[in-house]
Amino acid sequence: MLNLLLTSVGRRSYLVKYFRDALKGIGKVHVANSSDVTPAFQEADEGVVTPLIYDDGYIPFLLEYCKQHQIGLLLSLFDIDLLILAQNKKKFQDIGVRVVVSDEAVIRICNDKWATYHFLTENGFNAPQTFVSMDEVTRKLEANELRFPLILKPRWGMGSIGIYEAENKQELFVLYEKIKRDIQKTYLKYESAEDREQSVLVQEKLDAQEYGLDVINDLDGVYQTTIVKRKFAMRSGETDCAVTEDNEPIRQIGARLSQCLKHLGNLDVDVLVVNDRIYVLEMNARFGGGYPFSHIAGCNLPQAIVNWQCARSADTLLNVEFGVKAHKDISILRIANRKA
């Protein structure tokens, strides 16, 4: 028996289904979220409403739930959740739960886009010019070393929250202050509390073709493969339409990232290609919104994770067919009433 718990599951109903298929006959998929108005609950075998991630009772609640339901594997689908789980891995290991979350240092690099920029440049990857100091941005603009338009975004942001494009200096300063205010109105305020004065990034905008990568390591952090998807459309910060592509130079970037980070499972990566020059934009140490495009093309990472946990081979599970184009659809789901 192998039961799995997906935390901060939100709207990732497709991942719940993928894992249910992978565990068919050997275990159940449990899901957790801080709200019962959660679409993915409808697809799971069992669901539970948790305290908020930053609540002192969050980790004790999960530990007790794992004991009661004989959970063997735990994964999270939300960036803020990753850090809390990484910091408490040993508590879960002590009760027999394998937490498929990368080490704390990896999570901090990926969650903090300023740390991401330094990691990339220090390890020889190309990255768009990125700043947290408006004084430095101003100096670069005056020296013609930086040009409009510029992208502004929360340093610890995710999805499309608080991302704007400035066309001139007036917009630059207005949007910078707006994002700082907006951060305090969302859950991003918790992460940004680490450095509120430098909680907004300014980044050069590159005229580029964007790609999404699934850089896959096994549960010991050993590199397996990189799946490359050329993006055609985005919606709310996620890939909406993409096609799998055979692109060896980009795959090599994925392999190098794996070797530097030693992450566990999936690393969701955005890259930009400008005249054959590859820039790494962002990294998320989890299943990203672009994973379904890999899955529909033949990759089955949920099954591979189950196989690795059960000491079985996953050699044939991570291959994809190239040239598979897919588009996310919109559907409506009735939410069942749940007992308190």
N, C-alpha and C positions, 0 to 999 in steps of 0.2 A: 504494500500500500504506500502510495506517495501522494500526499495532499499538498496543494500549492496555494499561497496567499499572494494576491496582487493588491498592493496598497495604492491609495490615491488614484483609483481606477478611472474615475470620471466618465468620459464618453468612449473609452477604448473597448467597446463591445467586441470588435473584431479580434482583439488580442485575447479576450476571454474565450472566445470560440476557438481560436487557434490552440490555446493551451488545453481546453476541454477535449479537443480532438486528440491532442498529444497524450493526454492522460487516460484516454478511454479504456476502461477495464481495469485500471490500476490505481485510480485516485480521483479526487475531486478538486475543482477550482473554487476557492473562496476569494471573495473580493471585499475590499474595505474602502470607505470614503467618509469624509466628515459630514456629508449630507445624504439624506435618504432619497433626494431627488437626483438620482444618479442612473443614467441609462444603462450602464454596464451591469448593474445589479440584475437586470432582467435575463441576462445571458448566463449568469454564474450558477453553480450548484448551491452555493451559500453566500450570503452577503451580510456585512455588519457595518453599522455606523460607528465611527471612532471619534474620540476627542480630536480637537484641532492639533495639527502637527506640533505647534509650539507650546501646547498645554503640557504641564508637568506629568499628567497622567497618560500621555500618548504612548510612550514606550512600554510602561507597565501594562497598559490595556492590551497592546499587541502581544506581549509575552504571554499573558494569561490566555488570550485567545488561541495562540499557537499551541499551548499546552493542552487546552481543552479539546482542540480539534486535530491534534496529531499532525500539525503542519511540518513538512520536511523541507520545503523550499519557499523563499519569500523574495519577491521582486517589487520594485516601485516604479511607477510611471510618471513621477512628478519631480522636478529638479529640487525643490525645497525639501522634499521628503528624503532625498538621497543622502544629504549631509547628516541628518539626524540618525538615519539607519546606519550609515558608515561609522559614526561615532559610537554606536551601541552594538556593533556586530558580535562582539564576544558574548554579550548577554544572551543573544539568540543561539550562538554556537553551543553555549553551555547547556541548553535544553534541547539540542539536537536539530536546530533549524539552520539550514544553509542560506545565508543572505547573499543573493546575487547582485551585490552592489559593490562598486569599486572602492578602493581605499580612500580615506578622507582626503589625502593630498590630491588625488585625481579629481575628486568631486569639486574641491575648491578651485582647481585650475579651470574646470569646465563651467562652473556656475558663475564665476567672476570673469567677465569678458576682458577686463584689464589684465588679469592674471593670464587669461588665454593668449592675449596679444604678446605678452612677455615670454610665455612658454614657446610660442611659435617662432618668434624672432630669435630667441636664444638657441633654438634647436635647428635653425637654418631653413625654416619654412617661410614662404612669402605670405604676407598678411597686409591688408589695407592699412594705411597710416591711421593710427588711433590715438586719441588724447583724452585726458581727464582734466586738463588745465586749460581754461579759456584764455589765459594769458599766452600760453604756448600756441594755441590755435590762431590767435590774433597775430602773433609774430610770424607764423608760417604764412598766413594770408598776405601780410604786408611784404614778405620777401618773395612772394609768388611761388612758394614751395607747396602751396595747398590752394585748391580752387573750389568754388561752389559749382554744383550743389554739394552739401554735406549732410550726412546722416547723423541724427541724434537718437540715442536710445538709452534706457536704463542700464547701468553697469551690471546689475544682477538681474536683468530682465529675462523674460521668456515669452514665447509666442509673439504676438504683435503688440503687446502692451507698451504704450508710450513711445512708439517709433515714429519719427517725423523727418521730413526733408527740408532743409533750409536753403533758400535760393540766394540770400544776401545776408549782410551783417545784422540788419534789423531783425529779420526772422530768426537768425542764429541765437541772439541773446534772449528774445522773447520765448522761443521754444525751449531753450535751456532751462529757464526759470519755470516754465510750465511743467516740464517733465519732473523737476525736483518736487514741485507741489503734488503732481499726480501720483508720484511714488508713494507719498504718505497716505494716499487714499486707497491703496491696494495692499495685498499681502506682500508686495515687494518691499514694503517698509521694514520688514523684519530682517531681510538680508542686507538691505542698504544701511541699516543702523550701524554697521561696521565702519562706514566712512561716508556720512551723509554729505559732506562738503565735496566729495569726489564721487558722487553716485550716478553721474551722467557721463556717457561717452560721446565724443564727437569723432566721426570716422569719415574718411574720404569715400566718395561714391565712385565705384568703378563701372564703366560700361562693359559689361561682361555677360557671358553665358553662365548660368548657375547650375550646379550639379549637387545632388544629394548622395551621400555615401552611407552605407552600413558597413562599418569596420568591425569585423566579428572576431573575437577571441573566445577561447573556451573558458571553463570555470576556474582554470588556473592562470589565466592571463596569457595564454599562448596563442599567437596569431593563427587564424584559420583562412580568412579571405576578406576581400573588399568588394562590395557590390556597388556599381556605379549607375546612377540614374540621372539622365538629363531632364531638367525641369522645364515644363511648358507654362505652368500657371501656379499661382500661390493664392491662398485664402486664409485670412486670420493667422498669418505666420506659419502656416503649414503648406506642404506640397499638395496641390490639388490635381495636377496632371503631370505625368512623367513617363519616360521610356527607359528601359534598361539598355545599357550600352557597353560594348567591349572597348575599354579605354585603358590601356596598360599604363601610360604615364600617371593617370589619376589613381589607378590601383596601387602603384608604387608609393604614392603619397599616403594612402591608407595604411600600407604595411609599415612605413616609417613612423606614422603616428602610433600604431600599435606597439612598436618596439620601444618608443619613448615613454608611453603612458602605462603599458601593462594593465589596461582596464579589463574588467570582467564582462563577458557577454557582448552586448551591442554598444558601439559608439556611433551616434548619429552626427554626421559631419556635413557642413555646407561649404562648398568650394566654388570659387569663381575662376573662369578662364578668360584671360585677356591676351589675344594674339599668341596663343600656345603657352603663355605663362600662367601657372596655376597658383592661386591664392587661397589660403584656408581662412574662412570667415568665422565660423563658430563650431563648437563641439558640445554635444550633450551626451552624458555617460548613461544612456538608457535607450530603450526603444523609442524612436522618434515617430513623428507623424508620417514620415516617408517610408517606414518599414513595409506597409501593405503592398507597395509597388514591387518590393523584392519578393514578398511572399507569393503574390499572384504569378510571378515569373518563375517560380519553382523552389525558392529558398524556403526552408522550414526551420527557422531558428528556435521556436518554442519546442519542437520535437527534439532538436539537437540538445537543448538544455536539459530536457527530461532524460534523454539517452545518456548524456554525460553524468548526470546525477546517479543514474542506475548502472554506471560503468559499462555502457554499451557504445558501440561505434556510431559516429554521426557523419562519416566520411561522404556519404552521397546526399546529405540533406541540405547542403549549403550552395549547391550549384544553381545557376539561373539560366534561363533562355534569354538571349539578347534580342533586342528589337521588340520587346513586349511593351506596348503602350497601354496605360490605364488611367482612368479618371475616377475620382471620388464622386459618389452620388449623394443626394440629400434624401433622407427618409424621415418619417415621423414615428415616434415610439410612445406608446401609452405606458405611463409609469404606474405600476401596481401600488396600492396602498400597503404600507408596511406597519406592522405592530411595533409600538414603542418598546 
